[in-house]
Structures are given as C-alpha cells and as structure tokens.
Amino acid sequence: MWHKTILVTLLFSCSRLLPAAQLDNALTLRPYASIRYGNYFFLESEALDVELKTPAQEQTPATTVGVDLGAHLGLELALDYTKTNLLEQNGNKAGDYSTTTLLGQLRFRYPVYSGQFVWYALLGGGAGLGEFSGREDFSFQGGGDGWAPLGIVGLGAEYFVADNIALGLESKYLFGFHPQIRLGDERPTLTADSVGVSAGMRVYFDSLAVGRQRPKGPAVESHDTPSRRPYVALRLGRGFFTDTGTASGVEIDSLSGLLPNVAVGMNLNKYLGAELAFEYTRSQLQAKDIGDITGYPVWTFSLLARARYSIWDDRLIPYLVGGVGVGFGEPGDLDQPFDVTQFEGDQDRSFVAVVGAGIEYFLEPNVAVGVEAKHTSQFSTDFTFRGHQDTLSPDFVSLSAGLRIFFF
C-alpha cells in the first residue's frame, strides 16, 4: 500500500515543521497568488467495473491565493482541476471524468539561505466534485456527478528569483475523496484519491502587506520603466465566437468555456514591446434538428507587437496589440452516435490575424494587474456533415484579466 506510505511520510514531515510554525512577535500578513501546472496520478480508482486512467489525460493549471503569517506559517485556498478517462472493465473508454477540488490549506514554511530558499509542508481539507462527461461508449449505462469531502497533505520547495517572486515544485496527496457515480441502477462511490506533482510560480503583493515585509532596503516605486524588461503574462477569461453559423446547419455556441491566456515577451523601450501569446478555449458544435454534436476546442499561437503609453506617474498603462499567428481547431468525441450526427472532422489549422487592446495598473515594481480584449480573425477549419463538406470560421473575441510579471 505505497500510497499509505506517502500519507505517513507527508504527515511526519508536517509534524517536524510544526514547532517552527509560530507567528512572529510582530505579526506580518503578506498576501500572494500562485499558479501551478502539472499532473495527477490516481490511486485505488476501482469502483465495480470502472476505473480512472492514470496519469490524468489532461494537464491543467491550478491556482492558489493565500497569506503568509510571519516567517513560518501561512493560510491558503487552492483550486485544482483535472480530467482523465473513465475506463470500463474491458479497457474501453466510457467517457471523460473530471475532478474539481477546493481546499483550505495550512502552509508550514522553513526558510533557509536568508529566506531565499523555502521548504514547506501542506495540511488541510475541503470538498471536491467528480463529474462524468463526454460519453464515448453509448452502450455504457452510467455517469452523473457527486460532491465529497477530502483531505490533503503535501510538500514543496521554492526559490526566490526576485524579492516577491518564487519558482517552485510541489507534490500533494489528496485522500478520502470518494464521490458517487451512477452505474446502472446503483450509486457506488468511486475512489478518486490521487498524488499531484506540479511546478509553479508564487507572486507576493508587498504593497498590500501588513507589518514587516521581506524586502529590505529603500522602497522601490511601482511604475513602468523605459528599460528592456522580459515578462510573462498570465490571464483567464472567456471567448465569444462571432461567426457562429455554416451553410450546412452546424453552429458553434457563441459563448466559450474558460479561456487561459499566456504570453511571454519583452518591453523594448518606453513605448514598444513584443510577445509570443497562447490562447485556448472550448465551445460546442450543434445542429438545430439533433442538438449537441461534439465539443470543439480551439487554440492559437500568435506573435504580437505591443504599443503602450504610460499615464498617472507611469502606473496606469493603456496599450494596443496586433500581429499574426496560427490557429488550430479539433472536434472532440461525438456527443451522440455517428448514425445520428453523421459528423466527421480532424484537427485543422489556419493562419490568423489578432488585434486587441488592454489596460493595466502596477501594483508592485514588477507586477501589473490588468484586463485585455483581443479579436482573432481569418480562422477557418473544415468538416463533413451528412456527407457534405463545409467550413467553420471560429473567429472569436477574448476578454481576460490577470497579471503581467516582470523579471528585471
């Protein structure tokens, strides 16, 4: 039972850090947010004649918000999501199975090397949702969703690359997670315990801190600068498809699912910059006479120029972006049998044009919070519906909010 060995080891590690987890005499509240990316490995996933495929088939980012209470203790709220295959006893895929967990966590910190490197342990619990979707085997008589409580223990380490930015690795064990699933007329519990391994970045907002802050020396003003500065931008939003119909009667739902947006770039001077941007979202293809056909994810890679103009003591930055890139679209598993939908399509790509605008405000010398709107056009993908070829134009407008993090 190696997973129980993991639990004992992590609990022992937490207990070793507990004596150090005392609040400083002068209380410090240092808020932060973090984003992580990794994968989950499911343990003991059998429930009657189904099981969860491990490792998870879809790696997704996870987010955490929290506050350090002095040097050794912290409180945080973590949101994790993952998706994998639900397998039948014969090994066939019944459909997709996703888990979403919301966890309250204590973080026991042990700083070394003058606080530049930090070991930490996690202990907490919360609630999780297990949900069946994307049915692939239409003879499978099961599905549904269910909430269940769960616990968490974990270990991590991080290194500060700037006074308020840390890069790190984290592993945590989710245990006692047993959501119900429907199998025929029965409602057994599916054991969804798992071990997650991820890499991530933690960003502290020292302008919002209370008490003593970690950075030492004279205060640095929060504003834009004319110097060359590399950055990464992390945003989350929604997409709105603007050309929803086709001649054959297939339509794309105008509102997308969540839209993560990542950009890596550099400010070249006071007014100009360049970045490589990635966006991903997912919508639904439908026809009026049969309903849902399939999920339809789209993603783009684009090279953008960014023109900005600083106002309000260089803290508020309106900007414009524009460029070209490559867009991809790929139908997912059919939501109904093929003899009903008569739909066929493969991954397709096309060149796209991107224009947009945004505005951001510097909270820290190296962190700006902002919103952005972009229009992606000239997008086209081909498909076959009821024996006739047609073209879908998934042009979309994205609205997102997030952070731009500078490393110098």
C-alpha positions in Angstrom: 0.0 0.0 0.0 2.6 2.5 -1.2 0.1 5.4 -1.2 -0.4 5.0 2.6 3.4 5.2 3.0 3.1 8.5 1.2 0.5 9.7 3.6 2.5 8.7 6.7 5.7 10.3 5.3 3.9 13.6 4.5 2.2 13.8 7.9 5.5 13.1 9.6 7.1 15.9 7.6 4.3 18.3 8.6 4.8 17.4 12.3 8.5 18.1 12.0 7.8 21.6 10.8 5.0 22.3 13.4 7.4 23.5 16.2 8.7 26.2 13.8 5.2 27.3 12.8 4.7 30.0 15.4 3.7 33.6 14.5 6.4 36.2 14.7 6.2 38.6 17.7 5.2 41.4 15.2 2.6 39.9 13.0 3.2 40.0 9.3 0.5 39.5 6.7 2.0 39.0 3.3 -0.6 38.1 0.6 0.2 36.2 -2.5 -1.2 34.3 -5.5 0.3 31.3 -7.3 -0.3 29.3 -10.4 0.9 25.7 -10.9 1.0 23.3 -13.8 1.4 19.5 -13.5 -0.4 16.2 -13.4 -2.2 13.8 -11.1 -1.8 10.1 -10.6 -4.9 8.3 -9.4 -4.7 5.6 -6.7 -7.1 2.7 -6.0 -9.5 4.0 -8.6 -11.7 0.9 -9.0 -15.4 1.1 -8.4 -17.2 -2.1 -9.5 -16.3 -2.5 -13.2 -14.9 1.0 -13.9 -11.6 2.8 -13.1 -9.8 6.1 -13.7 -6.9 6.1 -16.1 -3.7 7.2 -14.6 -1.9 9.5 -15.1 -4.6 12.0 -15.9 -5.1 12.6 -19.6 -5.5 16.4 -19.4 -2.9 18.6 -17.6 -4.4 21.9 -16.4 -3.2 24.9 -14.4 -4.2 25.2 -10.7 -4.4 28.4 -8.7 -3.9 29.4 -5.1 -4.4 32.6 -3.1 -3.1 32.9 0.4 -1.2 34.9 3.0 2.0 34.3 5.0 1.6 34.9 8.7 5.1 35.7 9.7 8.1 33.6 8.5 6.8 30.1 9.3 3.0 29.8 8.8 0.6 30.6 6.0 -3.0 30.1 5.1 -4.2 29.5 1.5 -7.2 28.5 -0.6 -6.3 26.2 -3.6 -8.4 25.3 -6.7 -7.4 22.3 -8.7 -9.0 20.7 -11.8 -8.0 17.7 -13.8 -9.6 15.4 -16.4 -8.9 11.8 -17.3 -10.6 8.8 -18.9 -13.2 6.6 -17.2 -12.4 3.0 -18.3 -14.7 0.0 -18.4 -13.6 -3.4 -17.2 -12.6 -4.4 -20.8 -10.4 -1.3 -21.1 -12.6 0.7 -23.4 -13.2 4.3 -22.7 -16.7 5.0 -21.3 -16.1 8.8 -21.4 -14.3 11.6 -19.6 -14.2 12.0 -15.8 -13.1 15.3 -14.3 -12.3 16.3 -10.7 -12.5 19.8 -9.2 -11.3 20.4 -5.7 -11.5 23.5 -3.4 -9.1 23.1 -0.5 -8.2 25.2 2.6 -4.6 24.6 3.4 -2.1 25.4 6.2 1.4 26.0 4.9 4.3 25.4 7.3 7.4 27.2 5.9 11.0 26.6 6.7 13.2 29.3 5.1 16.9 28.8 4.6 19.8 30.8 3.0 18.5 34.1 4.4 15.0 33.3 3.2 15.9 32.9 -0.5 15.0 29.1 -0.4 11.9 27.8 1.4 10.9 24.3 2.2 7.2 23.9 3.1 4.6 21.3 4.1 0.8 21.4 3.5 -2.0 20.2 5.6 -5.7 20.8 5.0 -9.0 19.6 3.5 -12.0 20.7 1.6 -14.6 19.5 -0.9 -14.3 18.0 -4.4 -16.6 17.4 -7.4 -16.3 14.3 -9.6 -18.2 14.6 -12.9 -18.7 12.2 -15.8 -18.9 13.8 -19.3 -18.0 13.3 -22.9 -19.7 9.9 -23.3 -17.8 7.8 -25.9 -19.3 4.3 -25.4 -23.1 4.9 -25.9 -23.9 1.4 -24.5 -22.4 2.4 -21.1 -25.2 2.8 -18.6 -23.6 5.2 -16.1 -22.4 8.7 -15.4 -23.5 11.5 -13.2 -21.6 13.7 -10.7 -21.1 13.9 -7.0 -19.5 16.0 -4.2 -17.4 14.5 -1.5 -15.1 15.8 1.3 -11.3 15.1 1.1 -8.1 15.8 2.9 -4.7 16.9 1.7 -1.1 16.7 2.8 1.9 17.8 0.7 5.5 19.0 0.4 7.1 21.7 -1.7 10.2 23.8 -2.2 10.6 27.2 -3.8 13.4 29.6 -4.7 13.0 33.4 -4.8 14.2 34.8 -8.2 13.1 38.3 -7.1 12.1 39.7 -3.7 8.4 38.9 -4.4 8.6 36.1 -7.0 9.3 32.4 -6.2 9.6 29.5 -8.5 9.0 26.0 -7.1 7.9 22.4 -7.1 5.0 20.9 -5.2 3.6 17.4 -4.5 0.4 16.7 -2.6 -1.7 13.7 -1.8 -5.5 14.0 -1.9 -7.1 11.3 0.2 -10.6 10.3 1.3 -12.1 11.6 -2.0 -15.0 9.2 -2.8 -17.6 10.9 -5.0 -20.6 8.9 -6.1 -21.1 7.7 -9.6 -24.1 6.1 -11.3 -23.7 2.6 -12.7 -27.0 1.3 -14.0 -29.4 1.5 -11.0 -26.6 1.6 -8.4 -24.8 4.6 -6.9 -21.4 3.3 -5.7 -18.5 5.6 -4.6 -15.5 6.0 -6.9 -12.2 6.2 -5.1 -10.5 9.3 -6.7 -7.5 9.6 -4.3 -4.5 10.9 -6.2 -1.0 12.3 -6.0 -0.3 15.6 -7.8 3.1 16.8 -8.9 3.4 20.4 -10.3 5.7 23.3 -10.9 4.7 26.8 -10.4 5.2 30.5 -9.5 4.2 32.4 -6.4 3.8 36.2 -6.6 3.7 38.3 -3.4 1.9 41.6 -3.3 4.0 43.5 -0.8 2.2 46.8 -1.3 -0.8 45.1 0.4 1.2 43.6 3.2 0.7 44.4 6.9 3.7 44.5 9.3 7.3 43.7 8.4 7.9 42.8 4.8 10.6 40.5 3.5 12.3 43.0 1.1 14.9 45.1 2.7 16.4 48.4 1.7 14.8 51.6 0.3 11.3 51.3 -1.2 11.0 51.0 -4.9 8.1 52.7 -6.6 5.6 50.7 -8.6 5.6 52.0 -12.2 6.5 51.2 -15.8 10.1 51.9 -16.9 11.7 52.6 -20.3 14.3 49.8 -19.9 14.2 46.4 -21.6 12.4 44.0 -19.3 11.3 40.4 -20.0 7.9 39.4 -18.7 5.3 36.7 -18.6 1.6 37.5 -18.6 -1.0 35.1 -17.1 -4.7 35.8 -17.7 -8.0 34.0 -17.5 -11.3 34.9 -19.3 -13.9 33.9 -21.7 -14.3 33.8 -25.5 -17.2 35.0 -27.7 -17.5 33.4 -31.2 -18.5 36.0 -33.8 -19.3 33.8 -36.8 -21.5 31.0 -35.4 -23.3 29.5 -38.4 -22.5 27.5 -41.5 -24.3 26.6 -44.7 -24.8 23.0 -43.7 -26.6 24.0 -40.5 -23.8 23.3 -38.0 -23.5 26.1 -35.4 -20.9 26.9 -32.8 -22.1 28.1 -29.4 -21.3 31.8 -29.2 -20.0 31.6 -25.6 -16.9 29.6 -24.9 -15.7 27.9 -21.8 -12.8 29.3 -19.7 -10.0 30.8 -21.8 -6.5 30.7 -20.4 -4.1 33.2 -22.0 -0.3 33.1 -21.6 2.2 35.5 -23.1 6.0 35.6 -22.9 7.6 38.9 -24.1 9.8 41.9 -23.6 9.4 45.6 -23.3 11.9 47.0 -25.8 11.7 50.7 -24.7 9.2 53.1 -23.2 6.6 52.6 -25.9 7.1 49.3 -27.7 7.3 45.6 -26.9 6.8 42.2 -28.5 5.4 38.9 -27.2 4.5 35.4 -28.1 1.0 34.6 -26.9 -1.1 31.4 -26.5 -4.8 31.2 -26.0 -7.1 28.1 -25.6 -10.8 27.8 -25.3 -13.5 25.3 -26.0 -17.1 25.6 -27.3 -19.9 23.3 -28.6 -20.9 22.4 -32.1 -24.7 21.9 -32.5 -27.4 21.4 -35.2 -31.0 22.6 -34.6 -32.6 19.2 -35.5 -30.3 16.9 -33.4 -28.8 19.1 -30.7 -25.2 18.8 -29.5 -22.8 17.2 -31.9 -19.3 17.5 -30.3 -17.1 19.7 -28.2 -14.9 22.0 -30.2 -11.6 23.2 -28.7 -9.6 25.9 -30.5 -6.1 27.3 -29.6 -3.8 29.9 -31.1 -0.1 30.8 -31.1 0.5 34.4 -32.2 3.4 36.8 -32.5 2.3 40.3 -31.3 3.7 43.8 -31.2 2.6 45.8 -28.2 2.4 49.6 -28.2 1.8 51.3 -24.8 1.6 54.7 -23.3 2.1 55.4 -19.6 0.0 57.8 -17.6 -0.6 58.7 -13.9 3.1 58.7 -12.9 3.7 55.7 -15.2 1.5 53.4 -13.1 -1.5 53.1 -15.5 -0.7 51.7 -18.9 -3.1 51.6 -21.8 -1.8 49.6 -24.7 -2.6 48.1 -28.2 -1.5 44.7 -29.6 -1.5 43.3 -33.1 0.0 40.5 -35.1 -0.4 37.2 -36.8 -0.3 33.6 -35.8 -1.6 30.1 -36.3 -4.9 28.8 -35.1 -5.9 25.2 -34.5 -9.4 23.6 -34.2 -10.2 20.0 -33.5 -13.6 18.3 -32.9 -13.8 16.2 -29.7 -15.6 12.9 -29.1 -19.2 12.8 -30.5 -21.9 13.5 -28.1 -24.3 11.2 -29.9 -23.7 8.1 -32.1 -22.3 8.7 -35.6 -25.5 7.4 -37.3 -27.3 10.4 -35.6 -24.7 13.1 -36.1 -23.1 12.0 -39.4 -20.3 14.4 -38.5 -16.6 14.0 -39.3 -13.7 16.3 -38.7 -10.0 16.3 -37.8 -7.5 18.8 -36.4 -7.2 21.6 -38.8 -5.0 24.8 -38.8 -5.0 28.2 -40.5 -3.2 31.5 -40.3 -5.0 34.1 -38.1 -4.8 37.8 -37.5 -5.0 39.2 -34.0 -5.7 42.8 -32.8 -6.6 44.0 -29.3 -6.3 46.5 -26.5 -5.8 46.4 -22.8 -5.1 48.4 -19.7 -3.0 47.5 -16.6 -2.0 49.1 -13.3 1.3 48.5 -11.5 0.6 47.1 -8.0 4.3 46.3 -7.5 7.5 47.5 -9.2 7.5 44.2 -11.2 3.8 43.2 -11.2 0.9 44.8 -13.1 -2.8 43.7 -12.9 -4.9 44.3 -16.0 -7.7 43.4 -18.5 -7.3 42.7 -22.2 -9.6 42.3 -25.2 -8.5 40.7 -28.4 -10.2 39.7 -31.7 -8.8 36.7 -33.6 -10.0 36.5 -37.2 -9.4 34.8 -40.5 -9.8 31.4 -38.7 -11.2 28.5 -40.7 -11.5 24.7 -40.3 -13.1 22.1 -42.5 -15.5 19.3 -41.6 -18.0 16.9 -43.2 -21.7 16.9 -42.1 -24.2 14.4 -43.6 -21.9 13.7 -46.5 -21.3 17.4 -47.4 -18.0 19.3 -46.8 -18.3 22.6 -45.1 -16.1 25.2 -43.5 -16.4 26.6 -40.0 -15.0 30.1 -39.1 -14.3 30.1 -35.3 -13.3 33.8 -35.2 -13.6 34.9 -31.6 -13.3 37.9 -29.2 -11.5 37.1 -25.9 -11.9 39.1 -22.7 -9.5 38.2 -20.0 -7.9 39.6 -16.7 -4.7 38.7 -15.0 -1.1 39.6 -14.2 2.0 40.7 -16.1 5.1 39.8 -14.2 8.5 41.3 -15.0 11.7 39.6 -14.0 14.0 42.6 -14.0 
